[in-house]
Amino acid sequence: MDFLLAFVITGLAATSGWIVWGVYRAVRARTLRRHELALAREHELTERQRLELRERELADEVYRDFTERHPPDSATPPR
């Protein structure tokens, strides 16, 4: 019985470093993945805002172009 107990304790001592290393790697990978997902969400939000801003700029450009090509006629009453 003492031999079996010594064998189990020796086995745990020999593999505990690997167990700790595996747990560390799993926790680190999970943390890194969360960080990457947060960065991806921020990037997506920034890209959406950039596209919305570009859409507004294009609308303003079209409006300015239209008003330059068709100035308000003084003979027609404003609506």
Contacts in CASP RR format, 6 or more apart in sequence:
PFRMAT RR
TARGET T0000
AUTHOR 0000-0000-0000
METHOD contacts of the structure
MODEL  1
MDFLLAFVITGLAATSGWIVWGVYRAVRARTLRRHELALAREHELTERQR
LELRERELADEVYRDFTERHPPDSATPPR
72 78 0 8 1.000
END
